[in-house]
Every structure is written in C-alpha cells, then in structure tokens.
C-alpha cells in the first residue's frame, strides 16, 4: 500500500530538520573518542568485505565498488589532511573540514530523496 501524498509532504519539514541537525553536528568542533575511531577502523572494512562478496558475481558491480573505494580513500585522505586536531585541558578535540562535511551530508540527503521519489 502506497503512502498518501499528504503524508509524504508532511515528512518534508522533518527531513529538512534532520538534515540541518546532522550537518550542524558534524561540522563543528568535536571531542575525540578513541572507541569511535577504532569501531570505524573495524566495522567499515567488514562492511566493505561483505559488499565485495555480494558484488563478486557481476563485473560491473565489482568495477563500481572498486571506483567507490578508491574515490572514498582519496576523499578520506584529503579530509584527514584538512582536519584540525587540538589537545586542551578538557581533552582531545578535532574539527573536520566544513566543506567536505556539508558536501557529504547533502550527497546523502539527495540520495535519500532520490530513492523516495522513485
């Protein structure tokens, strides 16, 4: 059963508010927590391996996945170079690059909206 049109239009302000909150949270100064960094180091390669295993049957999917990994690695290295790290009396903090953070958040939002529109 498809959702009524009024329901989808009612979700637009909620989606815009969540996008704004996500961008606001991810571009400012943040406290560095070692467990989050190590969790990313362990979990994301496992997800990448699962995706690679699922794409193993299609050459086009393998090529797209490889290009995505290469592009992501280049973007990650550049973002790491542009991130500012600082140690204060309160702890260790980092400030990610605002342009990359906003760009990736808008890319995610546009992909979600594209899927909803389909």
MDTraj code that builds the backbone (N, CA, C; nanometers):
import mdtraj as md
import numpy as np

residues = "UNK UNK UNK UNK UNK UNK UNK UNK UNK UNK UNK UNK UNK UNK UNK UNK UNK UNK UNK UNK UNK UNK UNK UNK UNK UNK UNK UNK UNK UNK UNK UNK UNK UNK UNK UNK UNK UNK UNK UNK UNK UNK UNK UNK UNK UNK UNK UNK UNK UNK UNK UNK UNK UNK UNK UNK UNK UNK UNK UNK UNK UNK UNK UNK UNK UNK UNK UNK UNK UNK UNK UNK UNK UNK UNK UNK UNK UNK UNK UNK UNK UNK UNK UNK UNK UNK UNK UNK UNK UNK UNK UNK UNK UNK UNK UNK UNK UNK UNK UNK UNK UNK UNK UNK UNK UNK UNK UNK UNK UNK UNK UNK UNK UNK UNK UNK UNK UNK".split()
xyz = np.array([
    [0.0839, -0.1178, 0.0000],
    [0.0000, 0.0000, 0.0000],
    [0.0886, 0.1244, 0.0000],
    [0.0665, 0.2129, -0.0916],
    [0.1468, 0.3344, -0.1048],
    [0.1016, 0.4380, -0.0024],
    [0.1969, 0.5178, 0.0441],
    [0.1664, 0.6240, 0.1391],
    [0.0938, 0.7370, 0.0671],
    [-0.0032, 0.7994, 0.1340],
    [-0.0733, 0.9120, 0.0702],
    [0.0207, 1.0305, 0.0482],
    [-0.0130, 1.1129, -0.0484],
    [0.0712, 1.2278, -0.0840],
    [0.0864, 1.3250, 0.0323],
    [-0.0203, 1.3480, 0.1066],
    [-0.0123, 1.4421, 0.2188],
    [0.0867, 1.3937, 0.3235],
    [0.0974, 1.2628, 0.3386],
    [0.1916, 1.2070, 0.4360],
    [0.3349, 1.2365, 0.3939],
    [0.3642, 1.2191, 0.2648],
    [0.4986, 1.2476, 0.2150],
    [0.5321, 1.3956, 0.2281],
    [0.4354, 1.4820, 0.2004],
    [0.4587, 1.6259, 0.2150],
    [0.4770, 1.6648, 0.3615],
    [0.4113, 1.5938, 0.4526],
    [0.4275, 1.6217, 0.5952],
    [0.5667, 1.5804, 0.6439],
    [0.6285, 1.4841, 0.5763],
    [0.7613, 1.4394, 0.6165],
    [0.8728, 1.5333, 0.5702],
    [0.8459, 1.6202, 0.4754],
    [0.9485, 1.7097, 0.4218],
    [1.0097, 1.7995, 0.5302],
    [0.9277, 1.8685, 0.6139],
    [0.9910, 1.9508, 0.7196],
    [1.0734, 1.8675, 0.8169],
    [1.0271, 1.7487, 0.8493],
    [1.1033, 1.6616, 0.9391],
    [1.2368, 1.6231, 0.8762],
    [1.2337, 1.5883, 0.7487],
    [1.3575, 1.5506, 0.6798],
    [1.4539, 1.6691, 0.6722],
    [1.4039, 1.7865, 0.6411],
    [1.4898, 1.9053, 0.6345],
    [1.5501, 1.9378, 0.7710],
    [1.4708, 1.9242, 0.8765],
    [1.5219, 1.9487, 1.0108],
    [1.6311, 1.8493, 1.0475],
    [1.6143, 1.7219, 1.0139],
    [1.7152, 1.6207, 1.0449],
    [1.8437, 1.6436, 0.9643],
    [1.8286, 1.6850, 0.8386],
    [1.9464, 1.7153, 0.7567],
    [2.0233, 1.8322, 0.8183],
    [1.9514, 1.9370, 0.8579],
    [2.0149, 2.0521, 0.9208],
    [2.0861, 2.0112, 1.0497],
    [2.0197, 1.9297, 1.1329],
    [2.0804, 1.8864, 1.2590],
    [2.2045, 1.8023, 1.2338],
    [2.2002, 1.7178, 1.1327],
    [2.3157, 1.6332, 1.1011],
    [2.4341, 1.7191, 1.0556],
    [2.4082, 1.8136, 0.9673],
    [2.5156, 1.9000, 0.9185],
    [2.5724, 1.9824, 1.0331],
    [2.4864, 2.0375, 1.1157],
    [2.5312, 2.1205, 1.2279],
    [2.6172, 2.0412, 1.3263],
    [2.5793, 1.9165, 1.3504],
    [2.6516, 1.8331, 1.4461],
    [2.7867, 1.7880, 1.3919],
    [2.7956, 1.7676, 1.2617],
    [2.9156, 1.7070, 1.2047],
    [3.0211, 1.8044, 1.1542],
    [2.9964, 1.9350, 1.1581],
    [3.0975, 2.0251, 1.1041],
    [3.1687, 2.1063, 1.2110],
    [3.1234, 2.0994, 1.3328],
    [3.1860, 2.1781, 1.4385],
    [3.2942, 2.1005, 1.5120],
    [3.3462, 2.1630, 1.6133],
    [3.4491, 2.1017, 1.6973],
    [3.3874, 1.9856, 1.7741],
    [3.4557, 1.8712, 1.7732],
    [3.4027, 1.7509, 1.8362],
    [3.5078, 1.6889, 1.9266],
    [3.4607, 1.6299, 2.0349],
    [3.5516, 1.5584, 2.1250],
    [3.5892, 1.4269, 2.0582],
    [3.7174, 1.3968, 2.0611],
    [3.7666, 1.2730, 2.0023],
    [3.7522, 1.1605, 2.1039],
    [3.6849, 1.0545, 2.0619],
    [3.6677, 0.9357, 2.1462],
    [3.7325, 0.8182, 2.0748],
    [3.8305, 0.7590, 2.1387],
    [3.9098, 0.6526, 2.0744],
    [3.8242, 0.5340, 2.0342],
    [3.7244, 0.4956, 2.1112],
    [3.6432, 0.3793, 2.0767],
    [3.5671, 0.4007, 1.9460],
    [3.5260, 0.5242, 1.9182],
    [3.4576, 0.5511, 1.7911],
    [3.5533, 0.5339, 1.6728],
    [3.6747, 0.5807, 1.6880],
    [3.7723, 0.5686, 1.5805],
    [3.8050, 0.4215, 1.5547],
    [3.8266, 0.3444, 1.6617],
    [3.8581, 0.2031, 1.6450],
    [3.7388, 0.1248, 1.5920],
    [3.6203, 0.1641, 1.6310],
    [3.4999, 0.0991, 1.5786],
    [3.4903, 0.1210, 1.4274],
    [3.5201, 0.2401, 1.3817],
    [3.5204, 0.2677, 1.2382],
    [3.6273, 0.1908, 1.1642],
    [3.7434, 0.1749, 1.2279],
    [3.8535, 0.1001, 1.1660],
    [3.8170, -0.0472, 1.1502],
    [3.7371, -0.0999, 1.2417],
    [3.6993, -0.2419, 1.2360],
    [3.5720, -0.2638, 1.1543],
    [3.4685, -0.1836, 1.1778],
    [3.3371, -0.2086, 1.1179],
    [3.3343, -0.1771, 0.9685],
    [3.3886, -0.0657, 0.9259],
    [3.3792, -0.0282, 0.7852],
    [3.4511, -0.1243, 0.6906],
    [3.5693, -0.1737, 0.7227],
    [3.6281, -0.2762, 0.6356],
    [3.5459, -0.4053, 0.6305],
    [3.4808, -0.4414, 0.7418],
    [3.3941, -0.5593, 0.7389],
    [3.2743, -0.5384, 0.6463],
    [3.2162, -0.4204, 0.6516],
    [3.1053, -0.3885, 0.5604],
    [3.1550, -0.3899, 0.4160],
    [3.2745, -0.3353, 0.3927],
    [3.3308, -0.3340, 0.2573],
    [3.3536, -0.4759, 0.2069],
    [3.3999, -0.5652, 0.2935],
    [3.4189, -0.7042, 0.2527],
    [3.2865, -0.7725, 0.2199],
    [3.1835, -0.7442, 0.2973],
    [3.0522, -0.8020, 0.2675],
    [2.9971, -0.7503, 0.1350],
    [3.0158, -0.6216, 0.1080],
    [2.9723, -0.5658, -0.0200],
    [3.0513, -0.6255, -0.1356],
    [3.1813, -0.6425, -0.1155],
    [3.2651, -0.7005, -0.2208],
    [3.2237, -0.8450, -0.2490],
    [3.1896, -0.9186, -0.1441],
    [3.1456, -1.0574, -0.1633],
    [3.0136, -1.0608, -0.2391],
    [2.9233, -0.9682, -0.2099],
    [2.7945, -0.9636, -0.2796],
    [2.8118, -0.9205, -0.4250],
    [2.9109, -0.8384, -0.4535],
    [2.9332, -0.7882, -0.5893],
    [3.0191, -0.8814, -0.6725],
    [3.0625, -0.9902, -0.6159],
    [3.1564, -1.0803, -0.6827],
    [3.0995, -1.1408, -0.8110],
    [2.9682, -1.1504, -0.8233],
    [2.9080, -1.2160, -0.9395],
    [2.8957, -1.1246, -1.0610],
    [2.9153, -0.9960, -1.0448],
    [2.8977, -0.9018, -1.1559],
    [3.0234, -0.8166, -1.1734],
    [3.0760, -0.8169, -1.2933],
    [3.1965, -0.7386, -1.3209],
    [3.1691, -0.5887, -1.3082],
    [3.0508, -0.5456, -1.3524],
    [3.0164, -0.4038, -1.3423],
    [3.0059, -0.3606, -1.1960],
    [2.9457, -0.4446, -1.1134],
    [2.9342, -0.4125, -0.9707],
    [3.0714, -0.4093, -0.9050],
    [3.1587, -0.5008, -0.9434],
    [3.2947, -0.5003, -0.8886],
    [3.3688, -0.3732, -0.9277],
    [3.3552, -0.3321, -1.0542],
    [3.4222, -0.2104, -1.1008],
    [3.3684, -0.0874, -1.0278],
    [3.2362, -0.0797, -1.0103],
    [3.1764, 0.0338, -0.9399],
    [3.2211, 0.0366, -0.7948],
    [3.2261, -0.0798, -0.7316],
    [3.2706, -0.0874, -0.5937],
    [3.4170, -0.0472, -0.5802],
    [3.4993, -0.0912, -0.6718],
    [3.6407, -0.0539, -0.6706],
    [3.6608, 0.0956, -0.6893],
    [3.5858, 0.1548, -0.7828],
    [3.5949, 0.3002, -0.8030],
    [3.5465, 0.3754, -0.6794],
    [3.4403, 0.3241, -0.6173],
    [3.3900, 0.3867, -0.4950],
    [3.4908, 0.3799, -0.3824],
    [3.5571, 0.2644, -0.3676],
    [3.6606, 0.2507, -0.2645],
    [3.7773, 0.3451, -0.2913],
    [3.8205, 0.3532, -0.4164],
    [3.9331, 0.4401, -0.4499],
    [3.8973, 0.5872, -0.4269],
    [3.7797, 0.6279, -0.4737],
    [3.7363, 0.7659, -0.4529],
    [3.7186, 0.7986, -0.3062],
    [3.6634, 0.7039, -0.2305],
    [3.6460, 0.7241, -0.0877],
    [3.7786, 0.7359, -0.0137],
    [3.8763, 0.6555, -0.0560],
    [4.0083, 0.6617, 0.0080],
    [4.0760, 0.7954, -0.0190],
    [4.0651, 0.8440, -0.1425],
    [4.1243, 0.9735, -0.1764],
    [4.0564, 1.0851, -0.0974],
    [3.9233, 1.0820, -0.0914],
    [3.8492, 1.1838, -0.0170],
    [3.8812, 1.1765, 0.1325],
    [3.8938, 1.0560, 0.1859],
    [3.9258, 1.0402, 0.3281],
    [4.0644, 1.0961, 0.3606],
    [4.1609, 1.0697, 0.2744],
    [4.2959, 1.1213, 0.2984],
    [4.2974, 1.2747, 0.2936],
    [4.2253, 1.3310, 0.1980],
    [4.2189, 1.4773, 0.1876],
    [4.1474, 1.5374, 0.3089],
    [4.0397, 1.4737, 0.3509],
    [3.9668, 1.5230, 0.4680],
    [4.0527, 1.5147, 0.5927],
    [4.1311, 1.4088, 0.6044],
    [4.2199, 1.3948, 0.7203],
    [4.3276, 1.5031, 0.7199],
    [4.3762, 1.5409, 0.6016],
    [4.4753, 1.6487, 0.5931],
    [4.4151, 1.7829, 0.6350],
    [4.2867, 1.8032, 0.6049],
    [4.2224, 1.9314, 0.6339],
    [4.1616, 1.9379, 0.7737],
    [4.1599, 1.8268, 0.8451],
    [4.1049, 1.8244, 0.9805],
    [4.2045, 1.8858, 1.0781],
    [4.1529, 1.9725, 1.1671],
    [4.2374, 2.0340, 1.2690],
    [4.2234, 1.9555, 1.3995],
    [4.3362, 1.9201, 1.4583],
    [4.3393, 1.8476, 1.5846],
    [4.3941, 1.9392, 1.6921],
    [4.3378, 1.9297, 1.8129],
    [4.3877, 2.0120, 1.9225],
    [4.3701, 1.9398, 2.0560],
    [4.4692, 1.9557, 2.1394],
    [4.4645, 1.8989, 2.2743],
    [4.4497, 2.0159, 2.3713],
    [4.3453, 2.0093, 2.4533],
    [4.3207, 2.1143, 2.5521],
    [4.3136, 2.0505, 2.6911],
    [4.2870, 2.1322, 2.7891],
    [4.2737, 2.0806, 2.9251],
    [4.1505, 1.9911, 2.9385],
    [4.0476, 2.0159, 2.8560],
    [3.9253, 1.9347, 2.8607],
    [3.9406, 1.8011, 2.7904],
    [4.0396, 1.7886, 2.7027],
    [4.0588, 1.6640, 2.6298],
    [4.1102, 1.6884, 2.4892],
    [4.0973, 1.5852, 2.4058],
    [4.1449, 1.5901, 2.2677],
    [4.0254, 1.6176, 2.1771],
    [4.0376, 1.7174, 2.0893],
    [3.9279, 1.7581, 2.0014],
    [3.9750, 1.7599, 1.8570],
    [3.8789, 1.7479, 1.7655],
    [3.9088, 1.7648, 1.6237],
    [3.7979, 1.8447, 1.5592],
    [3.8341, 1.9185, 1.4549],
    [3.7378, 1.9966, 1.3782],
    [3.7507, 1.9559, 1.2315],
    [3.6519, 1.8821, 1.1795],
    [3.6601, 1.8399, 1.0397],
    [3.6352, 1.9568, 0.9449],
    [3.6767, 1.9394, 0.8213],
    [3.6578, 2.0418, 0.7194],
    [3.5084, 2.0600, 0.6934],
    [3.4614, 2.1836, 0.7011],
    [3.3184, 2.2115, 0.6872],
    [3.2681, 2.1824, 0.5463],
    [3.3459, 2.2147, 0.4441],
    [3.3007, 2.1947, 0.3068],
    [3.2803, 2.0467, 0.2742],
    [3.3725, 1.9644, 0.3181],
    [3.3586, 1.8212, 0.2925],
    [3.2419, 1.7650, 0.3723],
    [3.2256, 1.8076, 0.4964],
    [3.1142, 1.7606, 0.5790],
    [2.9791, 1.7986, 0.5221],
    [2.9647, 1.9229, 0.4795],
    [2.8384, 1.9676, 0.4214],
    [2.8138, 1.8962, 0.2880],
    [2.9173, 1.8835, 0.2080],
    [2.9020, 1.8167, 0.0786],
    [2.8581, 1.6717, 0.0923],
    [2.9195, 1.5981, 0.1837],
    [2.8814, 1.4583, 0.2037],
    [2.7421, 1.4458, 0.2639],
    [2.7056, 1.5369, 0.3529],
    [2.5711, 1.5339, 0.4105],
    [2.4655, 1.5627, 0.3040],
    [2.4925, 1.6582, 0.2177],
    [2.3980, 1.6881, 0.1098],
    [2.3918, 1.5751, 0.0078],
    [2.5033, 1.5086, -0.0165],
    [2.5020, 1.3923, -0.1051],
    [2.4139, 1.2823, -0.0478],
    [2.4274, 1.2561, 0.0816],
    [2.3433, 1.1559, 0.1467],
    [2.1962, 1.1948, 0.1387],
    [2.1650, 1.3202, 0.1684],
    [2.0264, 1.3656, 0.1641],
    [1.9686, 1.3558, 0.0235],
    [2.0480, 1.3920, -0.0768],
    [1.9979, 1.3854, -0.2140],
    [1.9735, 1.2413, -0.2573],
    [2.0572, 1.1489, -0.2134],
    [2.0363, 1.0078, -0.2468],
    [1.9116, 0.9530, -0.1798],
    [1.8856, 0.9947, -0.0545],
    [1.7642, 0.9511, 0.0145],
    [1.6411, 1.0073, -0.0554],
    [1.6442, 1.1356, -0.0894],
    [1.5323, 1.1965, -0.1601],
    [1.5090, 1.1339, -0.2968],
    [1.6144, 1.0972, -0.3649],
    [1.6025, 1.0305, -0.4941],
    [1.5319, 0.8965, -0.4781],
    [1.5696, 0.8215, -0.3748],
    [1.5061, 0.6918, -0.3504],
    [1.3592, 0.7072, -0.3142],
    [1.3267, 0.8099, -0.2357],
    [1.1860, 0.8355, -0.2002],
    [1.1063, 0.8727, -0.3244],
    [1.1667, 0.9518, -0.4122],
    [1.0973, 0.9949, -0.5334],
    [1.0738, 0.8797, -0.6307],
    [1.1566, 0.7777, -0.6246],
    [1.1365, 0.6633, -0.7139],
    [1.0141, 0.5867, -0.6684],
])
top = md.Topology()
chain = top.add_chain()
for i, resn in enumerate(residues, 1):
    res = top.add_residue(resn, chain, resSeq=i)
    for name in ("N", "CA", "C"):
        top.add_atom(name, md.element.get_by_symbol(name[0]), res)
traj = md.Trajectory(xyz[None], top)
